C-alpha cells in the first residue's frame, strides 16, 4: 500500500514539474545589431556638409530637441543650406553658418540677419556645449532660432541652457578647426572682428544613414544610460562632464 502511494506521488510530482516547465515563457534571443551596425551601434540619420574646406558630418539629438532636428533635416533636404557660408568664426569658440543671405556676396552687410521659413520655440536641455556640439543660433528672444547654427570649436559652458543643442560632429572636426582658425577681419559691418577673409562655402548638404554608438554627450547629460537606452523621466541623471 505504501509502495503504491509512493509511486502515485512520484507520478503526480513529475506531471506537475512538466506542467510548470511548459508554462515558463521561452527565453528571448539577444537583440541583434541593425544590418550594417556593429554590436552596441544603431543606424542613425546624419547630415553631411560638404564644404570647400572639407567635410563635416553631424549626428542629431531628437531625444532632447526634436523640433530643431526636424527643422534642420527639412532645410538640408530642401537644399536651403547649399551655397551658404560660415560668416562668423571665432577661434576657440565657434563657427556660425546657415544664413541664406550669405549666398550673395553683395549683401555682406546683411550677413547674420537672415531667417528660414519658420521660427522655433527653444528646446534648452542639459547637453553641455563641448567641442563639436551643434547648436542653434538665435537673437535675444529665446524663441527666435530659425536656420542659423553654430558648431562649438572649444568648450563654451556659458552657453549651456541658453541655446538649443541638437546634435554633434561625428566626423570632420579637422575641418571645423580649419574654418575656426582661418584669418578674419574687422570692418564697418563686423566690429567684433569675426568675419572670415575668405568665408567657407557649404557646397552641398545631404542626409544619409550611418552606424553609430550611443552619443556620449547624451549619456553624460543623463538622457541615456551607459548602454544607450533612454533614461526614464524623473530617474537620477548621471553627472555631466
JORA-V283315 format. One record per backbone hydrogen bond with DSSP energy under -0.5 kcal/mol. NH is the residue of the N-H (numbers start at 0). CO is the residue of the C=O. If there is no record, write none. Layout:
BEGIN
nh=NH co=CO
nh=NH co=CO
END
This chain:
BEGIN
nh=4 co=0
nh=5 co=1
nh=6 co=2
nh=7 co=3
nh=8 co=4
nh=9 co=5
nh=10 co=6
nh=11 co=7
nh=12 co=8
nh=13 co=9
nh=14 co=10
nh=15 co=11
nh=16 co=12
nh=17 co=13
nh=18 co=14
nh=19 co=15
nh=20 co=16
nh=21 co=17
nh=22 co=18
nh=23 co=19
nh=23 co=20
nh=36 co=33
nh=40 co=37
nh=41 co=211
nh=43 co=209
nh=45 co=43
nh=45 co=207
nh=46 co=57
nh=47 co=205
nh=48 co=46
nh=48 co=55
nh=49 co=47
nh=49 co=203
nh=50 co=48
nh=50 co=53
nh=51 co=200
nh=52 co=53
nh=53 co=50
nh=55 co=48
nh=56 co=170
nh=57 co=46
nh=58 co=167
nh=60 co=165
nh=63 co=60
nh=64 co=60
nh=68 co=64
nh=69 co=65
nh=70 co=66
nh=71 co=67
nh=72 co=68
nh=73 co=69
nh=74 co=70
nh=75 co=71
nh=76 co=72
nh=77 co=73
nh=78 co=74
nh=78 co=75
nh=79 co=74
nh=80 co=74
nh=81 co=78
nh=82 co=201
nh=83 co=80
nh=85 co=199
nh=86 co=84
nh=86 co=95
nh=87 co=95
nh=88 co=193
nh=89 co=93
nh=92 co=89
nh=93 co=89
nh=94 co=150
nh=95 co=87
nh=96 co=148
nh=99 co=97
nh=101 co=98
nh=102 co=99
nh=103 co=100
nh=104 co=102
nh=106 co=103
nh=107 co=104
nh=109 co=106
nh=110 co=106
nh=110 co=107
nh=112 co=109
nh=119 co=144
nh=129 co=127
nh=131 co=151
nh=132 co=129
nh=133 co=166
nh=134 co=132
nh=134 co=149
nh=135 co=163
nh=136 co=147
nh=143 co=140
nh=144 co=119
nh=148 co=96
nh=149 co=134
nh=150 co=94
nh=151 co=132
nh=152 co=92
nh=153 co=92
nh=155 co=128
nh=158 co=155
nh=159 co=156
nh=160 co=124
nh=161 co=158
nh=162 co=158
nh=164 co=162
nh=165 co=133
nh=166 co=133
nh=167 co=58
nh=168 co=131
nh=169 co=56
nh=170 co=56
nh=174 co=171
nh=175 co=171
nh=176 co=172
nh=177 co=173
nh=178 co=174
nh=179 co=175
nh=180 co=176
nh=181 co=177
nh=181 co=178
nh=184 co=194
nh=186 co=189
nh=189 co=186
nh=192 co=189
nh=194 co=184
nh=195 co=193
nh=196 co=182
nh=198 co=195
nh=201 co=83
nh=202 co=49
nh=202 co=200
nh=203 co=49
nh=205 co=47
nh=207 co=45
nh=209 co=43
nh=211 co=41
nh=211 co=209
nh=213 co=39
nh=215 co=213
nh=217 co=214
nh=218 co=214
nh=219 co=215
nh=220 co=216
nh=221 co=218
nh=222 co=217
nh=223 co=217
nh=224 co=228
nh=227 co=224
nh=230 co=222
nh=234 co=231
END
